[in-house]
């Protein structure tokens, strides 16, 4: 399920991978907001939707969620443009990478030079994401 920059999509994917009724076999994302409790966008959204209690926010943060379900066998694929203006302050994929390492969750985090997170970024790397999912489903 490749998605572009959507917090809810990576959360959905993680929740499905770890669900006892799991039907999802792989997760990928393009430039996700990987650790919203630690970025201005996420803090604003979570405060408005969930209130001020930060512990309530953790179940909606992929970086927090991945630590609750260690030793997953499916590799998560994330592509991130190196020239994305939101990378340093909003997207925080390095935080997700650290959490995956601690939880022994396989992650392929690829930083793509010369790309932001626009149309050409997605168009260039979508085939890799489709192959990622096909491999997980043993379709290739």
N, CA, C and O of each residue as an XYZ file, in Angstrom:
560
protein
N       0.829     -1.171      0.000
C       0.000      0.000      0.000
C       0.877      1.237      0.000
O       1.100      1.825      1.058
N       1.373      1.645     -1.138
C       2.215      2.841     -1.169
C       1.372      4.095     -0.964
O       0.306      4.242     -1.561
N       1.855      4.985     -0.126
C       1.141      6.219      0.164
C       2.129      7.367      0.162
O       3.316      7.172      0.424
N       1.649      8.547     -0.127
C       2.501      9.718     -0.175
C       2.253     10.604      1.036
O       1.189     11.209      1.166
N       3.232     10.676      1.909
C       3.234     11.658      2.982
C       2.020     11.657      3.880
O       1.594     12.718      4.337
N       1.463     10.520      4.141
C       0.262     10.482      4.959
C       0.523      9.705      6.239
O       0.796      8.505      6.204
N       0.440     10.380      7.341
C       0.606      9.763      8.645
C      -0.361      8.618      8.825
O       0.035      7.543      9.277
N      -1.622      8.820      8.481
C      -2.626      7.798      8.732
C      -2.354      6.530      7.940
O      -2.729      5.450      8.397
N      -1.724      6.607      6.781
C      -1.476      5.428      5.969
C      -0.391      4.553      6.577
O      -0.535      3.331      6.613
N       0.689      5.156      7.053
C       1.732      4.338      7.660
C       1.233      3.750      8.978
O       1.592      2.624      9.322
N       0.421      4.482      9.709
C      -0.159      3.936     10.934
C      -1.070      2.767     10.621
O      -1.008      1.731     11.284
N      -1.924      2.930      9.605
C      -2.813      1.851      9.207
C      -2.005      0.620      8.839
O      -2.332     -0.494      9.250
N      -0.956      0.823      8.070
C      -0.112     -0.288      7.665
C       0.527     -0.993      8.842
O       0.532     -2.222      8.900
N       1.064     -0.234      9.776
C       1.678     -0.831     10.959
C       0.658     -1.586     11.786
O       0.925     -2.696     12.248
N      -0.506     -0.993     11.975
C      -1.544     -1.654     12.760
C      -1.972     -2.959     12.106
O      -2.204     -3.952     12.796
N      -2.076     -2.965     10.789
C      -2.478     -4.185     10.093
C      -1.378     -5.244     10.125
O      -1.675     -6.432     10.250
N      -0.122     -4.840     10.014
C       0.976     -5.799     10.092
C       0.987     -6.502     11.444
O       1.315     -7.685     11.528
N       0.633     -5.786     12.489
C       0.732     -6.321     13.836
C      -0.575     -6.909     14.348
O      -0.613     -7.484     15.436
N      -1.629     -6.773     13.584
C      -2.936     -7.258     13.999
C      -2.961     -8.779     14.032
O      -2.294     -9.438     13.233
N      -3.723     -9.322     14.949
C      -3.873    -10.777     14.998
C      -4.681    -11.284     13.806
O      -4.598    -12.461     13.457
N      -5.441    -10.427     13.195
C      -6.216    -10.780     12.011
C      -5.567    -10.153     10.774
O      -6.256     -9.651      9.885
N      -4.266    -10.189     10.733
C      -3.509     -9.495      9.699
C      -3.802    -10.028      8.307
O      -3.713    -11.229      8.051
N      -4.145     -9.135      7.436
C      -4.267     -9.468      6.027
C      -3.244     -8.692      5.214
O      -3.067     -8.954      4.024
N      -2.583     -7.754      5.835
C      -1.594     -6.929      5.160
C      -0.221     -7.581      5.280
O       0.190     -7.976      6.371
N       0.478     -7.692      4.173
C       1.769     -8.368      4.168
C       2.943     -7.423      4.028
O       4.083     -7.822      4.265
N       2.692     -6.166      3.646
C       3.798     -5.227      3.481
C       3.298     -3.796      3.623
O       2.110     -3.505      3.478
N       4.252     -2.914      3.914
C       3.953     -1.495      4.075
C       5.039     -0.694      3.374
O       6.222     -1.027      3.450
N       4.622      0.368      2.690
C       5.584      1.318      2.145
C       4.986      2.709      2.217
O       3.773      2.878      2.337
N       5.859      3.698      2.141
C       5.385      5.077      2.221
C       6.365      5.991      1.505
O       7.559      5.707      1.405
N       5.826      7.093      1.014
C       6.630      8.169      0.436
C       6.558      9.358      1.395
O       5.474      9.873      1.670
N       7.686      9.780      1.890
C       7.801     10.979      2.714
C       6.733     11.072      3.807
O       6.017     12.070      3.888
N       6.623     10.031      4.652
C       5.593     10.094      5.690
C       5.979     11.028      6.841
O       7.160     11.277      7.084
N       4.986     11.527      7.527
C       5.203     12.216      8.795
C       5.405     11.088      9.804
O       4.441     10.544     10.342
N       6.650     10.748     10.050
C       6.974      9.514     10.756
C       6.914      9.610     12.275
O       6.788      8.591     12.955
N       7.003     10.809     12.808
C       7.024     10.969     14.269
C       6.272     12.246     14.646
O       6.877     13.210     15.116
N       4.960     12.250     14.440
C       4.185     13.487     14.594
C       4.164     14.084     15.997
O       3.957     15.289     16.142
N       4.372     13.278     17.025
C       4.360     13.887     18.358
C       5.551     14.810     18.570
O       5.573     15.601     19.514
N       6.546     14.706     17.683
C       7.740     15.552     17.801
C       7.894     16.559     16.680
O       8.990     17.070     16.454
N       6.805     16.853     15.969
C       6.886     17.881     14.921
C       5.704     18.844     15.050
O       4.648     18.470     15.561
N       5.879     20.066     14.592
C       4.812     21.073     14.731
C       3.477     20.666     14.104
O       2.428     20.906     14.703
N       3.489     20.053     12.908
C       2.222     19.631     12.293
C       1.474     18.656     13.193
O       0.285     18.823     13.464
N       2.190     17.640     13.648
C       1.562     16.619     14.483
C       1.081     17.164     15.812
O      -0.010     16.828     16.270
N       1.888     17.999     16.425
C       1.504     18.572     17.712
C       0.238     19.410     17.595
O      -0.640     19.349     18.456
N       0.151     20.189     16.529
C      -1.048     21.003     16.309
C      -2.272     20.117     16.061
O      -3.333     20.333     16.646
N      -2.112     19.132     15.199
C      -3.239     18.246     14.879
C      -3.663     17.436     16.095
O      -4.853     17.355     16.400
N      -2.704     16.837     16.792
C      -3.045     16.004     17.935
C      -3.683     16.814     19.060
O      -4.618     16.346     19.711
N      -3.185     18.018     19.289
C      -3.797     18.870     20.306
C      -5.251     19.169     19.946
O      -6.137     19.099     20.797
N      -5.485     19.504     18.678
C      -6.850     19.823     18.246
C      -7.780     18.619     18.276
O      -8.948     18.751     18.642
N      -7.281     17.451     17.898
C      -8.143     16.268     17.807
C      -8.181     15.420     19.066
O      -9.205     14.813     19.378
N      -7.057     15.376     19.799
C      -6.951     14.447     20.918
C      -6.768     15.110     22.272
O      -6.826     14.439     23.302
N      -6.548     16.409     22.284
C      -6.328     17.106     23.544
C      -4.852     17.224     23.882
O      -3.989     16.911     23.062
N      -4.572     17.675     25.087
C      -3.210     17.992     25.497
C      -2.424     16.817     26.083
O      -1.216     16.940     26.286
N      -3.061     15.701     26.356
C      -2.386     14.565     26.966
C      -1.551     13.827     25.914
O      -2.085     13.091     25.084
N      -0.241     14.038     25.964
C       0.638     13.473     24.941
C       0.670     11.953     24.946
O       0.965     11.350     23.914
N       0.380     11.326     26.054
C       0.365      9.856     26.058
C      -0.773      9.315     25.192
O      -0.686      8.198     24.681
N      -1.839     10.103     25.024
C      -2.931      9.700     24.131
C      -2.505      9.742     22.664
O      -3.100      9.068     21.823
N      -1.507     10.509     22.368
C      -1.046     10.687     20.990
C      -0.252      9.489     20.481
O      -0.195      9.254     19.274
N       0.355      8.736     21.379
C       1.305      7.700     20.988
C       0.704      6.623     20.092
O       1.399      6.078     19.235
N      -0.579      6.309     20.279
C      -1.180      5.265     19.445
C      -1.417      5.733     18.012
O      -1.835      4.944     17.164
N      -1.155      6.994     17.739
C      -1.297      7.552     16.393
C       0.046      7.982     15.802
O       0.084      8.670     14.782
N       1.117      7.589     16.426
C       2.458      7.955     15.989
C       3.199      6.685     15.585
O       3.423      5.806     16.417
N       3.577      6.584     14.323
C       4.222      5.374     13.817
C       5.507      5.047     14.571
O       5.811      3.874     14.785
N       6.262      6.057     14.974
C       7.506      5.826     15.690
C       7.255      5.214     17.057
O       8.014      4.350     17.497
N       6.218      5.641     17.724
C       5.846      5.040     19.011
C       5.232      3.659     18.801
O       5.527      2.723     19.544
N       4.398      3.538     17.809
C       3.687      2.288     17.555
C       4.636      1.152     17.211
O       4.437      0.028     17.673
N       5.655      1.414     16.416
C       6.553      0.346     15.978
C       7.295     -0.286     17.154
O       7.665     -1.458     17.086
N       7.516      0.457     18.214
C       8.211     -0.093     19.379
C       7.323     -1.042     20.188
O       7.828     -1.822     20.995
N       6.035     -0.983     19.983
C       5.106     -1.846     20.717
C       4.960     -3.223     20.081
O       4.388     -4.131     20.684
N       5.475     -3.380     18.865
C       5.342     -4.637     18.145
C       6.693     -5.042     17.570
O       6.907     -4.946     16.361
N       7.602     -5.493     18.422
C       8.951     -5.809     17.953
C       9.002     -7.103     17.137
O       8.051     -7.884     17.109
N      10.133     -7.297     16.484
C      10.452     -8.536     15.778
C       9.501     -8.873     14.637
O       9.139    -10.034     14.447
N       9.105     -7.880     13.895
C       8.287     -8.080     12.709
C       9.185     -8.578     11.589
O      10.338     -8.159     11.488
N       8.676     -9.458     10.755
C       9.512    -10.010      9.687
C       9.395     -9.229      8.383
O      10.312     -9.285      7.563
N       8.316     -8.514      8.165
C       8.119     -7.770      6.914
C       8.919     -6.480      6.919
O       8.880     -5.715      7.884
N       9.642     -6.244      5.838
C      10.409     -5.009      5.715
C       9.496     -3.857      5.326
O       8.680     -3.984      4.413
N       9.632     -2.747      6.014
C       8.906     -1.518      5.694
C       9.790     -0.709      4.750
O      10.966     -0.485      5.040
N       9.240     -0.276      3.641
C       9.971      0.533      2.670
C       9.512      1.980      2.756
O       8.320      2.263      2.637
N      10.448      2.891      2.961
C      10.149      4.320      2.960
C      11.133      5.018      2.028
O      12.346      4.845      2.140
N      10.593      5.802      1.113
C      11.411      6.670      0.274
C      11.207      8.106      0.724
O      10.087      8.539      0.994
N      12.308      8.831      0.797
C      12.295     10.212      1.242
C      13.199     11.042      0.339
O      14.366     10.699      0.151
N      12.677     12.119     -0.217
C      13.501     13.014     -1.017
C      14.435     13.825     -0.132
O      14.007     14.398      0.869
N      15.702     13.873     -0.498
C      16.673     14.643      0.298
C      16.423     16.144      0.224
O      16.806     16.879      1.135
N      15.790     16.607     -0.841
C      15.541     18.042     -1.002
C      14.159     18.464     -0.507
O      13.712     19.575     -0.794
N      13.495     17.607      0.219
C      12.170     17.900      0.755
C      12.313     18.959      1.850
O      13.000     18.735      2.847
N      11.672     20.096      1.664
C      11.825     21.184      2.635
C      11.237     20.846      4.006
O      11.549     21.507      4.996
N      10.390     19.820      4.063
C       9.780     19.435      5.328
C      10.576     18.366      6.076
O      10.246     18.032      7.215
N      11.604     17.836      5.455
C      12.378     16.736      6.035
C      12.931     17.042      7.427
O      12.710     16.250      8.343
N      13.632     18.143      7.626
C      14.302     18.314      8.919
C      13.376     18.602     10.104
O      13.689     18.228     11.234
N      12.250     19.257      9.858
C      11.424     19.697     10.985
C      10.083     18.990     11.119
O       9.489     19.003     12.197
N       9.595     18.371     10.042
C       8.245     17.816     10.072
C       8.184     16.297      9.884
O       7.391     15.627     10.545
N       9.004     15.755      8.999
C       8.841     14.353      8.608
C       9.562     13.373      9.538
O       9.008     12.329      9.881
N      10.764     13.693      9.939
C      11.528     12.974     10.962
C      11.675     11.461     10.728
O      11.439     10.675     11.645
N      12.055     11.052      9.534
C      12.206      9.610      9.308
C      13.342      8.975     10.112
O      13.319      7.775     10.386
N      14.329      9.779     10.487
C      15.430      9.229     11.288
C      14.942      8.741     12.653
O      15.500      7.792     13.205
N      13.913      9.377     13.197
C      13.336      8.928     14.474
C      12.675      7.562     14.310
O      12.799      6.688     15.168
N      11.967      7.398     13.181
C      11.331      6.112     12.883
C      12.405      5.037     12.677
O      12.249      3.903     13.130
N      13.472      5.395     12.005
C      14.567      4.450     11.777
C      15.174      3.989     13.106
O      15.425      2.798     13.290
N      15.404      4.907     14.012
C      15.944      4.555     15.329
C      15.012      3.607     16.071
O      15.459      2.638     16.684
N      13.714      3.891     16.013
C      12.735      3.045     16.691
C      12.687      1.645     16.075
O      12.564      0.653     16.793
N      12.783      1.568     14.760
C      12.793      0.263     14.088
C      14.008     -0.554     14.500
O      13.900     -1.758     14.733
N      15.156      0.090     14.589
C      16.368     -0.617     15.008
C      16.212     -1.171     16.419
O      16.574     -2.318     16.680
N      15.677     -0.365     17.323
C      15.488     -0.801     18.710
C      14.497     -1.945     18.813
O      14.647     -2.820     19.666
N      13.485     -1.950     17.954
C      12.431     -2.968     18.006
C      12.724     -4.162     17.092
O      11.914     -5.084     16.996
N      13.865     -4.144     16.432
C      14.231     -5.209     15.500
C      13.202     -5.369     14.375
O      12.833     -6.481     13.999
N      12.758     -4.238     13.858
C      11.817     -4.208     12.739
C      12.587     -3.818     11.486
O      13.209     -2.756     11.451
N      12.554     -4.661     10.455
C      13.316     -4.340      9.249
C      12.750     -3.132      8.503
O      11.553     -3.052      8.229
N      13.627     -2.214      8.190
C      13.238     -0.976      7.505
C      14.238     -0.700      6.398
O      15.450     -0.763      6.604
N      13.716     -0.395      5.234
C      14.540      0.086      4.133
C      14.160      1.547      3.925
O      13.165      1.856      3.270
N      14.962      2.434      4.488
C      14.740      3.872      4.395
C      15.714      4.416      3.364
O      16.929      4.394      3.562
N      15.161      4.906      2.260
C      16.002      5.370      1.155
C      15.849      6.882      0.992
O      14.746      7.390      0.788
N      16.960      7.579      1.084
C      16.982      9.017      0.837
C      17.372      9.235     -0.619
O      18.428      8.785     -1.063
N      16.519      9.921     -1.347
C      16.709     10.099     -2.783
C      17.210     11.510     -3.077
O      16.476     12.483     -2.901
N      18.477     11.623     -3.530
C      19.040     12.944     -3.820
C      18.342     13.603     -5.013
O      17.995     12.946     -5.994
N      18.150     14.918     -4.896
C      17.565     15.689     -5.983
C      16.046     15.686     -6.029
O      15.456     16.235     -6.960
N      15.402     15.075     -5.039
C      13.934     15.000     -5.025
C      13.368     15.657     -3.775
O      13.980     15.631     -2.707
N      12.181     16.251     -3.931
C      11.405     16.697     -2.778
C      10.372     15.598     -2.526
O      10.741     14.424     -2.486
N       9.104     15.935     -2.355
C       8.109     14.865     -2.269
C       6.938     15.106     -3.223
O       5.786     14.798     -2.916
N       7.263     15.656     -4.366
C       6.252     15.949     -5.367
C       6.024     14.824     -6.361
O       6.476     13.694     -6.178
N       5.312     15.171     -7.409
C       4.892     14.223     -8.435
C       6.059     13.422     -9.015
O       5.968     12.199     -9.114
N       7.152     14.083     -9.400
C       8.257     13.388    -10.045
C       8.941     12.396     -9.102
O       9.440     11.357     -9.535
N       8.957     12.721     -7.835
C       9.497     11.812     -6.825
C       8.675     10.520     -6.803
O       9.226      9.421     -6.878
N       7.372     10.665     -6.702
C       6.493      9.498     -6.659
C       6.587      8.722     -7.977
O       6.738      7.500     -7.970
N       6.499      9.424     -9.091
C       6.520      8.772    -10.402
C       7.824      7.996    -10.625
O       7.818      6.946    -11.268
N       8.919      8.501    -10.103
C      10.212      7.851    -10.297
C      10.337      6.564     -9.501
O      10.950      5.608     -9.976
N       9.775      6.518     -8.308
C      10.024      5.390     -7.418
C       8.809      4.492     -7.167
O       8.912      3.530     -6.406
N       7.674      4.780     -7.784
C       6.480      3.965     -7.536
C       6.683      2.514     -7.954
O       6.173      1.605     -7.298
N       7.416      2.288     -9.030
C       7.651      0.902     -9.465
C       8.377      0.091     -8.387
O       8.092     -1.093     -8.203
N       9.306      0.722     -7.681
C      10.003      0.024     -6.593
C       9.037     -0.381     -5.496
O       9.171     -1.454     -4.909
N       8.069      0.469     -5.220
C       7.090      0.162     -4.172
C       6.157     -0.951     -4.618
O       5.785     -1.815     -3.823
N       5.788     -0.931     -5.866
C       4.939     -2.013     -6.388
C       5.700     -3.334     -6.331
O       5.130     -4.352     -5.937
N       6.967     -3.337     -6.714
C       7.783     -4.557     -6.625
C       7.936     -5.020     -5.173
O       7.913     -6.218     -4.892
N       8.091     -4.073     -4.267
C       8.195     -4.384     -2.833
C       6.972     -5.173     -2.378
O       7.102     -6.184     -1.687
N       5.793     -4.715     -2.762
C       4.564     -5.392     -2.357
C       4.373     -6.711     -3.103
O       3.903     -7.689     -2.522
N       4.726     -6.742     -4.360
C       4.609     -7.978     -5.139
C       5.501     -9.068     -4.537
O       5.103    -10.229     -4.454
N       6.694     -8.687     -4.124
C       7.604     -9.644     -3.508
C       7.030    -10.176     -2.198
O       7.098    -11.374     -1.926
N       6.467     -9.283     -1.391
C       5.872     -9.706     -0.119
C       4.694    -10.645     -0.338
O       4.433    -11.535      0.472
N       3.995    -10.437     -1.432
C       2.851    -11.308     -1.762
C       3.263    -12.498     -2.616
O       2.436    -13.323     -3.001
N       4.562    -12.570     -2.905
C       5.133    -13.646     -3.740
C       4.467    -13.696     -5.112
O       4.098    -14.762     -5.604
N       4.324    -12.521     -5.713
C       3.715    -12.412     -7.036
C       4.745    -12.310     -8.146
O       4.389    -12.321     -9.324
N       6.017    -12.210     -7.787
C       7.027    -12.088     -8.836
C       7.986    -13.236     -8.839
O       8.896    -13.277     -9.666
